[in-house]
Amino acid sequence: MILEACKPHPFPEDQRSLLQLAPHDALFLLVKEALKEYEKQTASNWHIVIINRECGEPSQVFEEVMDIYFKPEADFLARILGKIADQLPDSRQIRFATIGLIGLLETFGLYGHLIEAVAPGLPQQFKEEDWLAKQIFHLVIEAACPSGRE
């Protein structure tokens, strides 16, 4: 059941075509499309619940879940972010930005009730065209290429 839950994912299917775009364009399109996919999934998100539980309480299939679902997606995102930051995809900064992107997409894509409770009215702002995608895009770019390094 856990491996079945890993099949649906919020990332565009045609990764090769995304890699043909300019990296900034590819990242923005990916964020937009991922948010749309999360919107579709909230009605039947049983697989998200199972995957999240597996991440918090790993079972014997944890490594297989990582290898099938999370690592390929994270590697793909890191390739795009690495191009943007002119860094290797395996660098700590890029991996940090990658994990940040995944966390932002999941938080804003799945936890609308939490967001409304913590920041009443903020979800209304999300209805403005591409507002949320732009915010996530800029946060992740900053994480990949920090402007205020200390």
CORLINUR-V191120 format. One record per residue. N is the residue number from 1. PHI is phi in whole degrees, 0 to 359 (999 if undefined). PSI is psi in whole degrees, 0 to 359 (none if undefined). OMEGA is omega in degrees with one decimal (* if undefined). Layout:
N,PHI,PSI,OMEGA ; N,PHI,PSI,OMEGA
This chain:
1,999,321,-178.9 ; 2,297,316,179.7 ; 3,293,327,175.3 ; 4,295,323,179.3 ; 5,295,337,-178.1 ; 6,281,346,-176.8 ; 7,296,308,179.7 ; 8,289,138,176.4 ; 9,211,158,-172.1 ; 10,274,11,-175.4 ; 11,256,146,-179.6 ; 12,303,144,-177.9 ; 13,292,320,-172.4 ; 14,269,77,-177.9 ; 15,294,328,-178.9 ; 16,299,318,-179.8 ; 17,291,327,175.6 ; 18,297,322,-179.6 ; 19,290,345,176.8 ; 20,279,341,179.6 ; 21,280,165,170.6 ; 22,300,142,-174.3 ; 23,305,319,178.8 ; 24,296,318,178.5 ; 25,295,318,180.0 ; 26,297,316,-179.6 ; 27,296,314,-178.8 ; 28,297,316,178.3 ; 29,298,318,179.2 ; 30,299,315,179.3 ; 31,298,313,179.6 ; 32,302,312,-177.1 ; 33,292,322,179.1 ; 34,297,317,178.3 ; 35,298,321,177.2 ; 36,296,318,-180.0 ; 37,295,319,177.7 ; 38,299,321,178.3 ; 39,302,317,179.3 ; 40,294,325,-173.6 ; 41,280,340,-174.7 ; 42,298,334,179.0 ; 43,292,327,-179.9 ; 44,223,73,-173.0 ; 45,258,33,179.8 ; 46,302,324,-177.8 ; 47,292,327,177.8 ; 48,295,318,179.2 ; 49,300,316,-179.1 ; 50,294,315,-179.1 ; 51,295,317,178.7 ; 52,298,320,177.4 ; 53,296,321,179.3 ; 54,297,324,178.8 ; 55,289,323,-179.0 ; 56,278,326,-179.3 ; 57,227,79,-174.6 ; 58,301,139,174.9 ; 59,253,192,-179.2 ; 60,292,344,179.8 ; 61,261,8,-177.3 ; 62,306,309,-178.7 ; 63,300,321,179.3 ; 64,294,320,176.6 ; 65,298,317,178.9 ; 66,298,314,-177.1 ; 67,292,323,-176.8 ; 68,278,318,-169.5 ; 69,251,297,-169.4 ; 70,287,312,-176.1 ; 71,298,314,178.4 ; 72,299,319,179.1 ; 73,293,315,179.3 ; 74,296,320,178.4 ; 75,297,318,179.1 ; 76,296,312,178.2 ; 77,299,319,-179.6 ; 78,295,326,176.9 ; 79,298,315,179.8 ; 80,294,312,-179.7 ; 81,296,324,177.4 ; 82,297,321,176.6 ; 83,295,318,-179.9 ; 84,297,316,-175.4 ; 85,271,356,-175.4 ; 86,55,48,178.3 ; 87,227,163,175.8 ; 88,291,142,180.0 ; 89,301,335,-179.2 ; 90,269,3,179.6 ; 91,294,153,-179.3 ; 92,300,319,-178.1 ; 93,297,318,-179.9 ; 94,290,319,178.0 ; 95,295,323,175.3 ; 96,299,313,179.6 ; 97,297,322,179.0 ; 98,297,312,178.7 ; 99,295,322,176.3 ; 100,299,317,178.9 ; 101,298,313,179.4 ; 102,300,316,179.3 ; 103,297,317,178.6 ; 104,295,316,179.4 ; 105,298,316,-179.8 ; 106,292,317,-179.2 ; 107,298,307,-177.1 ; 108,283,338,179.6 ; 109,276,334,-172.4 ; 110,242,336,-169.1 ; 111,246,53,-179.7 ; 112,301,322,-179.9 ; 113,294,320,177.1 ; 114,297,314,-178.9 ; 115,298,316,179.0 ; 116,296,322,-179.9 ; 117,291,320,-177.3 ; 118,278,323,-177.7 ; 119,226,76,-177.3 ; 120,307,131,178.4 ; 121,90,342,-178.7 ; 122,301,317,178.8 ; 123,303,335,175.2 ; 124,298,324,179.1 ; 125,297,329,-177.9 ; 126,296,339,-178.6 ; 127,286,341,175.8 ; 128,292,134,-172.0 ; 129,310,120,174.7 ; 130,62,11,-177.3 ; 131,303,308,-177.7 ; 132,295,318,178.8 ; 133,300,319,178.5 ; 134,296,318,-179.6 ; 135,297,312,179.7 ; 136,297,316,179.0 ; 137,306,310,-177.5 ; 138,293,321,177.8 ; 139,298,318,-177.8 ; 140,289,322,176.1 ; 141,299,317,178.6 ; 142,297,322,178.1 ; 143,294,324,-179.7 ; 144,283,326,-176.9 ; 145,229,73,-175.4 ; 146,301,129,-179.9 ; 147,275,336,-176.9 ; 148,248,45,-179.6 ; 149,303,135,179.9 ; 150,256,none,*
